[in-house]
Amino acid sequence: MRIRKAVFPVGGLGTRFFPITRAIPKEMLGILDKPLIHYAFEEAVAAGIEQFILVTRHGKAAIEDYFDYMFSHRDCFSVKISSICYVRQNEPKGLGHAVLCARDLIGDEPFAVLSADDFIVGSKSCIGEMSEHYNGANMVATMEVDRSDVDKYGIIDVERKEGSVIFAKSVTEKPSVGAAKSNFAIIGRYLLSPEIFGVLENLSPGVNGEVQLTDALEKMISICGLEGFLISGKRFDCGSKEGLLAATLHVANCNSTLRYVIDRFIGERV
Ligand code: G1P
């Protein structure tokens, strides 16, 4: 199904990267010469997204400045971006609340959500692959994580699996290791029905006192279902130092003019 609009929640504080994120939005942290948000835009462009909606907040103006430049140099992207809009999330009330802030700009059509923290590389655009499978049920990107890490993610209780798609019986935000029904975790890519806005606006705060997108997805399972799309690419959690470092090494290693730096570093260590 054709998805035209994508929401990029960029209001997070980036506490795991203090002190740099006291002055620089975490989405502007770089993998070599491009910020994380740029990679998420490229993935969305490759999926045919035309309207880019950033849910931003105080202290994030560098993102707007960056896209002012990119928008006036659109050749940097392989296809045309028709529009970039910004909406403010004035309070850090969670991912569900951030998505709700984009309601008026989305209107009544299915839309994508991409978290720039989750850097996904592969031969295909992750959100593009998901769009090819989207049939109206809410869809999340998913991958298996270590059992000890399930309390960092939304976790899917699996009803059945067909190829790359997992049909969810239920979904829980950050369950304890003992309570988790599986180790299939939600990764920051979503294709959502606009009906989710009505659910989000009536949702009570959940884990960490935040309005959780996962809780809205759980409430909608009986209405439209929930599918987990097993990502084919490699995902790096760039909300963490380890993940950003690993992503940087991965990208450098794929670059024939930079790979020697890694080889030399390894050579000097042995
Ligand atoms: C958010 C979602 C969670 C998801 C995760 C993926 O959590 O709430 O369900 O698994 O992103 O990165 P956060 O990392 O913002 O705490």
Residues whose N, C-alpha, C, O or C-beta is under 5 A from the ligand:
A	BS01	G1P	L95 K152 Y153 G154 I186 I187 G188 T214
